[in-house]
């Protein structure tokens, strides 16, 4: 993975290309980065505030939802785009010798730009609803770093498998939707029945989403016992994912 630093200029160009290509010939252009989460937020807030009421205590549901939705959209979009990144860049892979992990990483970084822009809108909502920010906000880079490591690990595995079995990119939407409902994005963890808690605790995104809410909304540090589980599992997934990717990458040019 360190070899990618030798190709940092190419990585930057790939990220720029992904961003430009995604909104090429679009009237609203990059405004969609902000409009999509806002539209999702609006629809979900109406549904779960007025039709299916979800208790969130003193925290307005729109803020509770946005705090989970913003990081979740980064995870979902980054994995979805990274999964198809090798196939989308097949012409380069077959003609140029370079570390192929640069392609899923470029897709993830382009979505990280989206995430950072969406954070601006999120903190504007925080200001509008007068949610006081505590010093625990300083843990934000740490929480995102663990999330980023997890996303990269999963993306490397899925993008490598997708080279051999294109069904993966067709199924990824179903997988991500199911994963979202197994993660407390639209509901608080307290609503999970005790019987299912052991199953939900296996999900590394659950402590990450809870950590975002703890440090931003509640002014408390992440629940370290569960968060450390996410840290360890994310690192393991990254190591195994990178190892799997490198073993398969030698055959990409022949198969793709």
VENQUI-V818931 format. One record per backbone hydrogen bond with DSSP energy under -1.0 kcal/mol. NH is the residue of the N-H (numbers start at 1). CO is the residue of the C=O. Records with the same first field share a line. If there is no record, write none. Layout:
BEGIN
NH->CO ; CO
END
This chain:
BEGIN
4->1
5->2
6->3
7->4
8->5
11->7
12->8
13->9
14->10
15->11
16->12
17->13
18->14
19->15
20->16
21->17
22->18
26->23
31->28
32->29
33->30
34->31
35->31
36->32
38->34
39->35
40->36
41->37
42->38
43->39
44->40
45->41
46->42
47->43
48->44
49->45
50->46
51->47
52->47
54->48
59->56
64->60
65->61
66->62
67->63
69->65
70->66
72->68
73->69
74->70
75->71
76->72
77->73
78->74
79->75
80->76
81->77
82->78
83->79
85->82
88->84
89->85
90->87
93->89
94->90
96->92
102->99
103->100
105->101
106->102
107->103
108->104
109->105
110->106
111->107
112->108
113->109
114->110
115->111
116->112
117->113
118->114
119->115
121->117
122->118
123->119
124->120
125->121
126->122
127->123
128->124
129->125
131->126
137->134
138->135
139->136
140->137
143->139
144->140
145->141
146->142
147->143
148->144
149->145
150->146
151->147
152->148
153->149
154->150
155->151
156->152
157->153
158->154
159->155
160->156
161->157
162->158
164->161
165->161
168->165
171->167
172->168
175->171
176->172
177->173
178->174
179->175
180->176
181->177
182->178
183->180
185->183
191->188
192->189
196->193
200->196
201->197
202->199
203->200
206->203
209->205
210->206
211->207
212->208
213->209
214->210
215->211
216->212
217->213
218->213
220->214
224->222
227->223
228->224
229->225
230->226
231->227
232->228
233->229
234->230
235->231
236->232
237->233
238->234
239->235
240->236
241->237
242->238
243->239
244->240
245->241
246->242
247->243
248->244
249->245
251->248
252->249
255->251
256->252
END
